[in-house]
Amino acid sequence: MQLKVTQVKSVIGGNDAQRSTVRGLGLKRIGDVVVKEDRPEIRGMINAVRHLVTVEEVD
């Protein structure tokens, strides 16, 4: 299974850890979409910035 992650809010005003996490997911700007493997590490990154992204499950 894979996860489709979309950035829906800006990282402006976020702390350095949140900015790094969003960049680590491969997102650069609002509206960017990446597809990642559903792994515990990725789930943890998404959970840390869940207020900035939306997630959909993709088969």
QUIRACOR-V92648 format. One record per residue. N is the residue number from 1. RES is the residue in one letter. SS is DSSP state (~ for helix, > for strand, _ for the rest). D_LAST is the distance of its C-alpha to the last C-alpha in whole Angstrom. Layout:
N|RES|SS|D_LAST / N|RES|SS|D_LAST
This chain:
1|M|_|5 / 2|Q|>|6 / 3|L|>|8 / 4|K|>|10 / 5|V|>|14 / 6|T|>|16 / 7|Q|>|20 / 8|V|_|22 / 9|K|_|25 / 10|S|_|28 / 11|V|_|29 / 12|I|_|32 / 13|G|_|34 / 14|G|_|32 / 15|N|_|33 / 16|D|~|32 / 17|A|~|30 / 18|Q|~|28 / 19|R|~|28 / 20|S|~|27 / 21|T|~|24 / 22|V|~|23 / 23|R|~|24 / 24|G|~|22 / 25|L|_|19 / 26|G|_|20 / 27|L|_|21 / 28|K|_|24 / 29|R|_|25 / 30|I|_|24 / 31|G|_|21 / 32|D|_|20 / 33|V|>|16 / 34|V|>|14 / 35|V|>|11 / 36|K|>|11 / 37|E|>|10 / 38|D|_|10 / 39|R|_|14 / 40|P|~|17 / 41|E|~|19 / 42|I|~|16 / 43|R|~|16 / 44|G|~|20 / 45|M|~|20 / 46|I|~|18 / 47|N|~|20 / 48|A|~|24 / 49|V|_|23 / 50|R|_|21 / 51|H|_|24 / 52|L|_|23 / 53|V|>|19 / 54|T|>|17 / 55|V|>|13 / 56|E|>|10 / 57|E|>|7 / 58|V|>|4 / 59|D|_|0
